[in-house]
């Protein structure tokens, strides 16, 4: 169910229209309502028609649309709550109800994915430490780190260090 929670945000054109009808001086609300209506159509098409025709839909656009729209609608909702009258307050509460939960779920998803990324990045370091914890294994893989004349000391070697001395000497 949370998979389609972001769609709820783009139905904010309904409370925006209610808020715009109660605030005749705020024409920018009608423009925001129209843009939101178009975005709602776009989101519905992409989520329920286009994504069904693609093998693995990756929605990069949501990384921009969700935070931008939810923060905008939260701001408009807070602005509307301060206006006098019952209709602006109801419309603003609806705007907040449509956008705040979506923003929280989105923020939790971003936090969880960044936490997973840190864990995935730590795995190679743990494997490296496990492989080279033994000094003899480190020496066999990288060679003797005490050889003063060898320019490749401390660097990876695919050959056995003993055969290199035999060839050069």
NORDAQUI-V875292 format. One record per pair of residues at least 24 apart in sequence whose C-alpha atoms are under 6 Angstrom apart, sorted by sequence separation. I is the first residue (numbers start at 0). GAP is how many residues later the second one is. D is the distance in Angstrom with one decimal. If there is no record, write none. Layout:
((I:GAP:D) (I:GAP:D))
This chain:
((12:24:5.6) (69:29:4.8) (9:30:4.8) (69:33:5.9) (18:69:5.2) (18:72:5.6) (17:73:6.0) (14:76:4.7) (8:89:5.1) (7:90:5.9) (8:90:5.3) (5:96:5.8))
